[in-house]
Amino acid sequence: MTKIIIIGAGPAGTAASLKAAEAGWETVLVEKDKLGGTCLQRGCIPTKALLEESHIVKQARSNFGLGDVNEVEIHRRKQQIVDELTQSLTRQINAKKITVLPGEARFVDEQSIVVDDTIHTADYFLIATGSRDRVFDFPGNAKLWLSEDALTTPLQSNRNLLLIGGGVIGIELAAYYNDLGHRVTILEKEARILPGAPKELSQSIATDFKKEGIRIITGVNIHSITQNLDYEVAFNDTVEHFDHVLLCAGRVPNTSTLGFEDIGLAHTSGLITIDENYRTNLPKIFAVGDASCRVQLAHVATRQAIDVMEYLIHGKNPQPFFTPFVIYTPVQAAWIGAAEAQLIANQTEYRSIRQPLGALAKQKIKSDGRRYVSLLVDPSNHILGVSLYMSEAGEFLPFFGLLMEMKIPLDQAKNLVFPHPTLSEAIGEIAANL
């Protein structure tokens, strides 16, 4: 019987383990914490649960005059969701008779690891250890919060908060705290927030944030952070004081304890080197997700893990795929495919279609401002890229992704019947007008 040891029980590791067990392989999961990894326990799921609650609070406050809320109750519901999903995942793993080894793994050689002083061997290994918060110090004595602190610590009302970093983590936490009535400032070293997102989406979020009272300061150089009764932050040519300071500076591969140097596993600053089949320079060891990929998304890691198992079990080579991106702000920003700047740089022939949603009945009902669908299509109406700024934008990406994967022209969508009233009617309008 073929045996595989999977290091890391996050979305990628658990998906791979279920696939291996279904194929009749002896399957072992190594996890130092709880099943679900960072995504379920300390990342995606708790963040989105808190955001969902804070959006409801904001609507109730705006529409019905809701006063202060008990953040302890918001965190209690978040933890309830995490616990229920953890229990469900545990049942799945147990049902497939997958062995779970608690602890940290370190490679002894290409076909063996040590976990808590016990050696375990296997035919194949899959590294799916994810990533952790990037941490660095500023001059001064301050101990800064990280994203995990934000996800586990309720605040008193009306705190003055500073978030260092205007990437996805910082932007989502800024929306969460602002919805709950806290004062929020974002410091970003780049020229704009969300430098990895399409420019129009970055600008849309920045505009809405400023309307909501969130301060955004870009091009920032932080000189020092000192902690006494509060936090004194010196940046650019000013000094300001805050109740809490959160460091939201991205994430780094969680691979430093695996013992790469002992077995000669190739990597660059902890990011594992892989080929097109996710195989490392050691043929029995594969790596997926944040441990080997710069696109740090749970759904990308999961797709890669499934691809690895399809390759090992059935000999199927992984195929390229379009990656959907979503930012879970009160009005979601989502995109898939190429950005306009890429098409211009590559001299690709395209045209841009922008559909405002203000005239849609469902948009009037949602009453959340000026929203849009923006599409880039080639001369044959095949989609090259999509940017969405609207309620539940992420739910629309699989539809556009399917058209792109199947190479179906957008104008074919005119044959679909879109339910009324929905935001999806905008797609039908665009297709009809092509």
Protein Blocks (a to p, Z undefined) as FASTA:
>chain_A
ZZdddehjafklmmmmmmmmmnopacddddfbbghijmlmmmmmmmmmmmmmmmmmmmmm
mmnopacddfklmmmmmmmmmmmmmmmmmmmmmmnopacdedddddfblmbcceehiacd
dfbdcddebpaddddddedjbdcddfklmmmmccdehiacddedjbfklmmmmmmmmmno
pacddddfbfbehklbcfklmmmmmmmmmmnopacdehiacfbdcdffbccddehjbccd
dfbdcddebjaddfklnommmnopaceehiacddfkopafblkbccehjllpcbdcfklm
mmmmmmmmmmmmnopacdddddddddfbfbacddedjdfklmmmnopacddddddfklpm
klmmnonojadddddddfkopafbdcdddehklmmmmmmmmmmmnopafklmmmpccddd
dfklmmmmmmmmZZ
